[in-house]
Amino acid sequence: MKRAIRSVLRLLAAGLIVFGIMIVGLEWMRLRSPKAEVNAWQFVLGGVLALAGVGLFALSTRLAEQLADDFEE
C-alpha cells in the first residue's frame, strides 16, 4: 500500500512541477510580443507550484509511511 500511495504522491508532484514550469514558460513567451506588460503574479504562481511539487516529491516517502496502514511485524 505504501508503494501505491507514494506513486500517487509522486504523480501529483510531477503534475505540479509541470504546471508551474508551463505557467512560467507561457508567460515568458507572452512577454515577447511588443505590447505585453509584465505580470509578476504569473511568475510567482508558477514558481510556487514548481517548488510545492519538488517539496512534495521529496517528502513523498515519509508521507506514504504515515498514510499507509501496512503493519510490518
C-alpha positions in Angstrom: 0.0 0.0 0.0 2.9 2.3 0.7 4.2 2.0 -2.8 0.8 2.9 -4.3 0.4 6.0 -2.1 4.0 7.0 -2.8 3.4 6.7 -6.6 0.2 8.8 -6.4 2.0 11.5 -4.4 4.9 11.5 -6.9 2.5 11.7 -9.8 0.8 14.7 -8.2 4.2 16.3 -7.5 5.2 15.8 -11.2 1.9 17.4 -12.3 2.6 20.4 -10.0 6.1 20.8 -11.4 4.9 20.6 -15.0 2.1 23.1 -14.5 4.4 25.5 -12.6 7.0 25.4 -15.4 4.3 25.7 -18.0 2.8 28.8 -16.4 6.2 30.5 -16.3 7.1 29.4 -19.8 3.9 30.7 -21.3 4.2 34.0 -19.5 7.7 34.3 -20.7 6.7 33.7 -24.3 3.8 36.2 -24.0 6.3 38.9 -23.0 8.0 38.6 -26.4 5.1 40.4 -28.0 5.7 44.2 -28.3 2.7 45.4 -26.3 2.8 42.9 -23.5 3.1 44.1 -19.9 4.8 42.1 -17.2 2.5 40.2 -14.9 4.7 39.2 -12.0 1.9 37.1 -10.3 2.1 34.5 -13.1 5.8 34.1 -12.4 5.2 33.9 -8.6 2.4 31.3 -9.1 4.4 29.2 -11.4 7.4 29.3 -9.0 5.3 28.4 -6.0 3.7 25.4 -7.9 7.0 24.1 -9.0 8.5 24.4 -5.5 5.5 22.8 -4.0 5.9 19.9 -6.4 9.6 19.5 -5.6 8.8 19.5 -1.9 6.0 17.0 -2.3 8.3 14.8 -4.3 11.0 15.0 -1.6 8.5 14.2 1.2 6.5 11.5 -0.6 8.2 8.6 1.1 7.6 10.0 4.6 4.0 10.9 3.8 3.4 7.4 2.3 4.6 5.8 5.5 2.3 8.0 7.6 -0.7 7.5 5.4 -0.4 3.8 4.8 -1.9 1.2 7.1 0.7 -1.5 6.5 2.0 -3.1 9.6 5.3 -4.9 9.4 5.5 -7.5 12.2 
